[in-house]
Amino acid sequence: MAGRTLLHPHEHFDRMFFRNLTLFRFAPSIANDLKDMDARLAAHPLKPVGPLELFSRGFVSPFGRGEEGMAHRVGAAALATLGGEDKLLPSAVVNQALAEKLDAISQREGRRPGGRERKRIKDEVLTDLLPRAFARPSRLNGYLDLANGWVVIDSASRKAAEGYVSALREAFGSFPALPANAESSPRALMTAWIAGEPLPEGFELGDECELRDPADTRVLVKAQRHDLGCEEVREHLKAGKQAFRVGMVFEERLSFVLGEDLVIRKLKFLDSVTEQLEQDNAADARAELDAVFALMSGELARLLGRLEKELSLTAAEA
């Protein structure tokens, strides 16, 4: 792993390098239906969360606050950012206010409210507290690979990724995208690679893994900054544990942790990739984002194409 450090040559847009990937598939044949993507997303912008709402979701410009353009396309890749506002209302605050109201009723009427009445009172407490709660902003980046039928979302959370795809469906009216799925068992393949079977060309093991007992997944072993080919790791495999996550390096350009759930975590773009940005003299912020996004989406298209082949990932049907 010597010499594979992550560089940050353009820190202003370093956030554009995705760190985790949750993947969905769609049929590339529907790409023509998404030509007016910018207009459709613009019709579903992020609105301020209402006084009595817990959250709000909508699309924002990938270029930042106050900028125009909801979708940014470079080649076959179209970037879109889902914005959010979530009310911060800690359960401790709600419970304290509820307890005070219940105590007041108990002292005034000499009784404790029952379950149905308690629920009504709690709803009243929420109605009272929500308008005064702070709203926390969030941004979730993702892009559509229109040539190869991928939705690539910068999150390891399945729930957050599902929310992103749901927002696309709402904007497009219809968007038949499904979570990435493999015909072969990723767990079996990763376990075999650690056990010593040859890896596909261009791939090599990283320095971390997570092994679990399939009969009781609470029994686990985590190895970090470790030689995965050592006897110690293989002894755990002989004892029946299997690889649920494995660190990998692809063509000395990308490093990541592949999960049996097909989520890619801890993604890093290595020196041989990021050095290209050092040589690029972008004229302005938009040109810089173009360079970063074009580089990232191109590298990931190659990686996902290989994973599709080696893991027998299923393609979406038209």
C-alpha positions in Angstrom: 0.0 0.0 0.0 3.1 2.3 0.0 2.6 5.4 -2.1 -1.2 5.2 -2.1 -2.0 8.2 -0.1 -5.1 10.3 -0.8 -4.4 13.8 -2.1 -6.6 16.9 -1.8 -5.3 19.1 -4.6 -8.6 21.1 -4.8 -10.0 21.2 -1.3 -12.9 23.5 -2.2 -14.4 20.7 -4.3 -13.0 17.8 -2.2 -16.6 17.2 -1.0 -17.4 16.2 -4.6 -15.4 13.0 -4.3 -17.9 10.4 -3.1 -16.9 8.5 0.1 -19.5 5.7 0.0 -21.5 4.2 -2.8 -25.0 2.7 -2.6 -26.0 1.5 -6.0 -29.3 1.2 -7.9 -29.8 0.0 -11.5 -32.1 1.3 -14.2 -32.5 0.4 -17.8 -30.2 2.6 -20.0 -33.0 2.5 -22.7 -35.0 5.0 -20.6 -32.1 7.6 -20.8 -34.0 9.5 -23.5 -36.9 10.0 -21.1 -34.5 11.9 -18.8 -33.3 14.6 -21.3 -35.2 17.3 -19.5 -33.8 16.3 -16.1 -32.8 19.8 -15.1 -36.4 21.1 -15.6 -38.0 18.2 -13.8 -35.7 18.6 -10.8 -36.2 22.4 -10.8 -40.0 21.7 -10.4 -39.2 19.9 -7.1 -36.9 22.3 -5.3 -36.1 22.1 -1.6 -38.6 24.3 0.3 -38.0 25.5 3.9 -39.4 23.1 6.4 -42.8 24.3 7.6 -43.6 25.3 11.2 -45.4 22.0 11.9 -43.3 19.8 9.7 -40.5 17.5 10.9 -38.5 17.6 7.6 -38.4 18.8 4.0 -36.8 17.3 0.9 -36.1 18.8 -2.5 -33.4 19.3 -5.1 -30.8 22.0 -4.9 -28.0 23.1 -7.2 -24.9 21.0 -7.0 -22.9 24.3 -7.3 -24.1 25.5 -3.9 -26.6 27.9 -2.4 -28.0 30.5 -4.7 -26.6 28.9 -7.9 -28.6 27.9 -10.9 -29.0 24.5 -12.5 -30.4 21.4 -10.6 -28.6 18.8 -12.8 -25.1 19.0 -13.9 -24.1 16.7 -16.8 -20.7 15.7 -18.0 -20.7 13.2 -20.8 -23.1 10.4 -19.8 -23.1 11.3 -16.1 -25.7 13.6 -14.6 -25.1 14.9 -11.1 -28.0 15.9 -8.8 -28.1 17.0 -5.2 -31.0 16.3 -2.9 -31.3 18.9 -0.2 -33.0 18.5 3.2 -34.0 20.3 6.3 -34.7 18.3 9.5 -36.1 19.7 12.7 -33.9 19.0 15.7 -36.3 18.0 18.5 -34.5 15.7 21.0 -36.7 13.1 22.6 -35.4 14.3 26.0 -37.0 17.7 25.4 -40.3 16.2 24.2 -40.4 13.8 27.2 -39.7 16.6 29.7 -42.5 18.8 28.3 -44.9 15.8 28.3 -44.0 14.9 31.9 -44.7 18.5 33.0 -48.1 18.4 31.3 -49.0 15.0 32.8 -47.9 16.2 36.3 -50.1 19.3 36.0 -53.1 17.2 35.1 -52.3 14.8 38.0 -52.1 17.7 40.5 -55.2 19.5 39.1 -57.5 16.5 38.7 -56.0 13.8 40.9 -55.6 11.3 38.1 -53.0 10.0 35.5 -54.1 10.2 31.9 -54.5 6.9 30.1 -52.8 5.7 26.9 -55.1 7.4 24.4 -55.1 10.7 26.2 -51.3 10.6 26.7 -50.9 10.2 22.9 -53.2 13.2 22.3 -51.2 15.3 24.9 -47.9 14.3 23.3 -49.2 15.4 19.9 -50.1 18.8 21.5 -46.5 19.0 22.9 -45.0 18.3 19.4 -47.3 21.0 17.9 -46.1 23.5 20.5 -42.4 22.6 20.2 -42.0 22.2 16.4 -42.3 25.8 15.4 -39.5 26.7 17.8 -37.1 23.9 16.8 -34.0 24.5 14.8 -33.8 23.0 11.3 -30.6 21.2 10.3 -29.7 21.4 6.6 -28.3 18.4 4.7 -27.1 17.7 1.2 -27.0 14.3 -0.5 -25.1 13.9 -3.8 -25.7 11.3 -6.4 -25.5 10.9 -10.1 -27.1 8.9 -13.0 -24.8 7.0 -15.3 -27.1 7.2 -18.3 -24.9 5.0 -20.5 -24.7 2.1 -18.1 -27.8 2.4 -16.1 -26.4 3.2 -12.6 -27.7 5.4 -9.9 -24.7 6.1 -7.7 -25.5 7.7 -4.3 -22.8 9.1 -1.9 -24.1 7.3 1.2 -23.7 4.0 3.0 -27.2 4.3 4.4 -29.8 2.3 2.5 -32.6 4.4 3.9 -30.9 7.7 2.7 -30.3 6.1 -0.7 -33.9 5.0 -1.0 -35.0 8.5 -0.1 -32.8 9.9 -2.9 -34.3 7.5 -5.5 -37.8 8.2 -4.2 -37.2 11.9 -4.8 -36.1 11.1 -8.4 -39.2 9.1 -8.9 -41.4 12.0 -7.7 -39.6 14.4 -10.0 -39.6 12.1 -13.1 -43.1 10.8 -12.5 -41.8 7.3 -13.1 -38.3 6.0 -12.6 -38.0 2.2 -12.4 -34.7 1.8 -10.5 -33.9 -1.1 -8.2 -31.2 -1.8 -5.7 -28.1 -3.5 -7.1 -28.3 -7.2 -6.9 -25.8 -10.1 -7.6 -26.6 -13.4 -9.1 -23.5 -14.9 -7.3 -22.8 -14.6 -3.6 -20.5 -11.6 -2.8 -19.8 -13.1 0.6 -18.7 -16.4 -0.9 -16.5 -14.7 -3.4 -14.8 -12.4 -0.8 -14.3 -15.3 1.5 -12.6 -17.3 -1.2 -10.3 -14.4 -2.1 -9.1 -14.0 1.5 -8.7 -17.8 1.6 -6.2 -17.6 -1.2 -8.1 -18.0 -4.4 -6.9 -15.7 -7.2 -8.6 -12.3 -7.4 -9.9 -10.9 -10.8 -7.3 -9.1 -12.8 -6.7 -5.6 -11.7 -7.9 -6.2 -8.1 -5.9 -6.9 -5.0 -6.7 -7.2 -1.3 -6.5 -4.1 0.9 -5.7 -4.1 4.6 -9.0 -4.6 6.4 -11.9 -7.0 6.6 -14.9 -8.0 8.7 -15.5 -11.7 9.3 -18.6 -13.0 10.9 -20.1 -16.3 11.9 -23.0 -16.8 9.5 -24.9 -18.8 12.2 -24.6 -15.9 14.6 -23.6 -12.6 12.9 -23.0 -11.0 16.3 -19.8 -13.1 16.5 -17.4 -11.0 14.4 -13.7 -10.2 13.9 -12.5 -6.9 12.5 -9.0 -6.5 11.0 -7.6 -3.1 10.1 -4.1 -2.3 8.7 -3.6 -6.0 8.6 -2.2 -8.5 6.0 -5.4 -10.3 4.9 -3.4 -13.2 3.6 -1.8 -14.1 6.9 -2.4 -17.4 8.7 -4.2 -15.6 11.6 -7.0 -14.4 9.3 -7.3 -17.8 7.5 -7.6 -19.6 10.9 -10.9 -17.6 11.4 -12.1 -18.8 8.0 -11.2 -22.4 8.9 -13.4 -21.9 12.1 -16.3 -21.2 9.9 -16.3 -17.4 9.7 -17.1 -15.7 6.4 -16.1 -12.3 4.9 -18.9 -9.7 5.1 -16.6 -6.8 4.2 -13.2 -6.8 2.5 -10.9 -3.9 1.7 -9.8 -3.9 -2.0 -7.7 -1.9 -4.4 -8.6 -1.5 -8.1 -5.8 -1.0 -10.6 -3.9 1.1 -8.0 -6.3 3.9 -8.7 -9.1 3.3 -6.2 -9.3 1.7 -2.7 -12.5 0.8 -1.0 -14.3 -1.7 1.3 -16.7 -3.9 -0.5 -19.6 -5.2 1.6 -21.7 -8.4 1.1 -24.6 -5.9 0.8 -22.9 -4.5 -2.3 -22.4 -1.1 -0.6 -18.9 0.4 -1.2 -17.5 2.1 1.8 -14.3 4.2 2.5 -13.8 5.0 -1.2 -10.6 6.8 -1.9 -9.1 8.1 -5.1 -5.4 7.3 -5.1 -2.4 9.4 -6.2 -2.5 8.1 -9.8 -6.0 9.5 -10.1 -5.8 12.8 -8.2 -2.5 13.8 -9.7 -4.5 14.5 -12.9 -6.3 17.3 -11.0 -3.0 19.0 -10.0 -2.2 19.4 -13.6 -5.6 20.9 -14.4 -5.8 24.7 -14.2 -9.6 25.2 -13.9 -10.6 28.8 -14.8 -13.4 29.0 -12.3 -15.4 27.0 -9.7 -17.8 25.5 -12.4 -14.9 24.4 -14.5 -13.3 22.8 -11.4 -16.4 20.9 -10.6 -16.5 19.7 -14.2 -13.0 18.4 -13.9 -13.6 16.6 -10.5 -17.0 15.1 -11.6 -15.7 14.0 -15.0 -12.7 12.3 -13.3 -14.7 10.7 -10.6 -17.6 9.4 -12.8 -15.1 8.1 -15.3 -13.2 6.1 -12.8 -16.3 4.7 -11.2 -17.8 3.7 -14.5 -14.7 1.5 -15.0 -14.9 0.1 -11.5 -18.6 -0.6 -11.6 -18.3 -2.3 -15.0 -15.7 -4.7 -13.6 -17.7 -5.4 -10.5 -20.8 -6.0 -12.6 -18.8 -8.7 -14.5 -17.0 -10.3 -11.5 -19.9 -10.3 -9.1 -22.5 -11.1 -11.8 -24.6 -8.0 -11.0 -28.0 -8.1 -12.6 -28.9 -5.4 -15.1 -32.3 -3.7 -15.0 -34.9 -4.6 -17.6 -36.5 -2.0 -19.8 
